Amino acid sequence: MAERVEASVTEGENTIEEREVGAMWELEQKLDQPMDEEANKLNNMYSREKGLSMLMLLRLSFQSLGIVYGDLGTSPLYVFYNTFPDGIDDSEDVIGALSLIIYSLLLIPLIKYVFIVCKANDNGQGGTLAIYSLLCRHAKVKLIPNQHRSDEDLTTYSRTVSAEGSFAAKTKKWLEGKDWRKRALLVIVLLGTCMMIGDGILTPAISVLSATGGIKVIKPNMSGDIVVLVSIVILVGLFSMQHYGTDKVGWLFAPIVLIWFLFIGATGLYNICKHDTSVLRAFSPTYIYLYFKRRGLDGWISLGGILLSITGTEALYADIAYFPLLAIQLAFTFFVFPCLLLAYCGQAAYLVNHKEHYQDAFYASIPNSVYWPMFVVATGAAIVGSQATISGTYSIIKQAVAHGCFPRVKIVHTSKKFLGQIYCPDINWILMLGCIAVTASFKNQSQIGNAYGTAVVLVMLVTTLLMVLIMLLVWHCHWILVLIFTVLSLFVELSYFSAVIFKIDQGGWVPLIIAAISLLVMSVWHYATVKKYEFEMHSKVSMSWILGLGPSLGLVRVPGVGLVYTELASGVPHIFSHFITNLPAIHSVVVFVCVKYLPVYTVPEEERFLVKRIGPKTFRMFRCVARYGYKDLHKKDDDFENKLLTNLFSFIRIETMMEPASNSSIYSSTYSVNHTQDSTVDLIHNNNHNSNNNNMDMFSSMVDYTVSTLDTIVPAGSPQNGVSFSQDNTIEEEADELEFLKTCKESGVVHIMGNTVVKARNGSWLPKKIAIDYVYAFLAKVCRENSVILHVPHETLLNVGQVFYV
């Protein structure tokens, strides 16, 4: 009998312990729940782009010529020379090459990109990383797991839901199933991004060198070194102008490109009428078959030159952020495309009767009376053609930084009217040095053309692979349509790719080297970023430990506000425990600030901040999550600090106002506050009325057991818990806390950031040690600090050193 009693007592003690441990865990969850459970949709106050008037649409179509189509428009300068580098044997070969050019322009730029791929934009943002952002919203493929349920409530977080059992749902499940698939997807995206950076170096080099080389038609005795020198001078001038901004550059360059297209279209029409109207038979695809039948392998290799007729298409897609899609479609369909067809047909008509001018077909086909005006306009157009890829490179670098795939660089917003128009000084000068190196080294547009073609076709292949996922997961297209698009695209692009492989040793290796270096930088940076986030997640501090320290946190609470920056949107970061362990004091008000980027193009200002309280009110601890899209910029005049504190004040007013009306716990209320309209808020309580009543007995019974110093945590029935306060007490409490915060703000705001050093663990394999201890360490040293990006005043910055071993 005694044994049974003893066993019963033991079982009872175990049950009590289990209940107490469970209650302890529940307390911690109540004190610091993740914001994704509480955040609710704000009123849709974000004003989307208004419909454009016809006049504005025509104006933007005109301006897009200078930014989007300059690269594609300058291709006639060098296509036929790169197609026939060893001369033309048969006039029929010219007709076959022209037929290939016509259908390449029809299938790739017009049908595939302008009317299909460009629609796969993220609210106007184009490029491989914009597609990746779309995919991250429709499937859990992002390797940095910092997304929460609250992020999906943003008005700009648009996505579609796949029906259960559909092909899209199965594809999504397959993609999310293994981490290696997510990593493979990211590598494909980064490969396309790296090739676009290569385009930013090669396009200016070949465009400017081809344009200035035309002077040798009139001055055949001129040294090639002089042409190269003139090209370098023009390139330096071009990159030096970038800081004025795309808006100003667009208005300067658009008239030049307009005149350029009119010139090449009119000259092409003149040559067709004067030399040979029979070239129009090239519109029949039969001549493509006859071309390959007649030339065999040489004809197939010449596809590397034909490919240059569609270069600039990838820049077109990357640059759609600068202008509305409809403006870009109108400009290409009704102006750019017809002018390009006339230009190529005119050159072909001239070459049919003048095969010996294959090296300078463009300038040789120009009537002598307009040669010099055409030379001036061609040089200007080459400069504009370079602008298209330079602008596109800025856009993809900005996106890569936001995705954690590129070191932090300075990004300047250059237009008050258009949010997407930016300038990256650091990247600008790197591109300029690369252009000068390529131009001075090769001195030959043929080899640069081979390099250019390799970069272009790889970007197109990457875009096709990503479009398959977009059509399945985002558009929910039938698999037959996806199959048709994939087969046709890959058939054309793999044909071009197989041709450029033969020219790897003739300059095609250049973009591969550029891509390899860029991919190394991006991969190492992203890997270290993921590991840092994982370290923070695993080393975050328990809320029970924080509460055990009491309201003073076991330290001297000095007047002021401490903003502790962290990667975490929930939990107490390791940097905080490291700080209070080594210093005897902390500020009276502590705010954990998480600045995170989401896979959306922008976060409306009124939805940017999420604010919540951590722990009891006497602890004066808060959390603020500041959310940004990859298009958003930290401008110097944003006054991030004041906006954050304004949202904090609004949070306290609303929290205090709402408490008497509910029976919620005071420990974890979350608000998303519009700092411009304090009345427009959404209040989310972690615990509803019923769950609080059901769990309050267990909560109150475990308080004394948990931590003896938690004298500020009292049972729900106690009048001190804030639920049964009268209205007068509530107003007085609000005024006291706001006054206290204002006093702390006046005492000073200190930004506490982690000065983190990442090192490889002992015993790591050699490539990892090189990547982390040398490559990443160098990148972290030369990139911009977070404090600089957020424009934190140096005199209010406090760095806390810590070492992460990965």
RAGI-V564236 format. One record per helix or strand of 2 or more residues. SS is the DSSP state (A for helix, B for strand). FROM is the first residue (numbers start at 1). LEN is the number of residues. If there is no record, write none. Layout:
ss=SS from=FROM len=LEN
ss=SS from=FROM len=LEN
This chain:
ss=A from=2 len=30
ss=A from=35 len=3
ss=A from=54 len=14
ss=A from=70 len=4
ss=A from=75 len=3
ss=A from=79 len=5
ss=A from=91 len=24
ss=A from=117 len=3
ss=A from=128 len=11
ss=A from=149 len=5
ss=A from=167 len=11
ss=A from=179 len=34
ss=A from=215 len=4
ss=A from=224 len=17
ss=A from=242 len=3
ss=A from=246 len=29
ss=A from=277 len=7
ss=A from=286 len=10
ss=A from=297 len=5
ss=A from=303 len=8
ss=A from=313 len=10
ss=A from=325 len=29
ss=A from=355 len=10
ss=A from=368 len=35
ss=B from=412 len=2
ss=B from=422 len=2
ss=A from=425 len=18
ss=A from=445 len=30
ss=A from=479 len=23
ss=A from=504 len=3
ss=A from=509 len=30
ss=A from=543 len=6
ss=B from=556 len=11
ss=A from=574 len=9
ss=B from=585 len=13
ss=A from=605 len=3
ss=B from=609 len=5
ss=A from=617 len=3
ss=B from=621 len=8
ss=A from=636 len=3
ss=A from=640 len=20
ss=B from=669 len=5
ss=B from=681 len=5
ss=A from=689 len=13
ss=A from=703 len=4
ss=A from=719 len=3
ss=A from=727 len=21
ss=B from=749 len=11
ss=A from=766 len=17
ss=A from=786 len=4
ss=A from=794 len=3
ss=B from=797 len=9
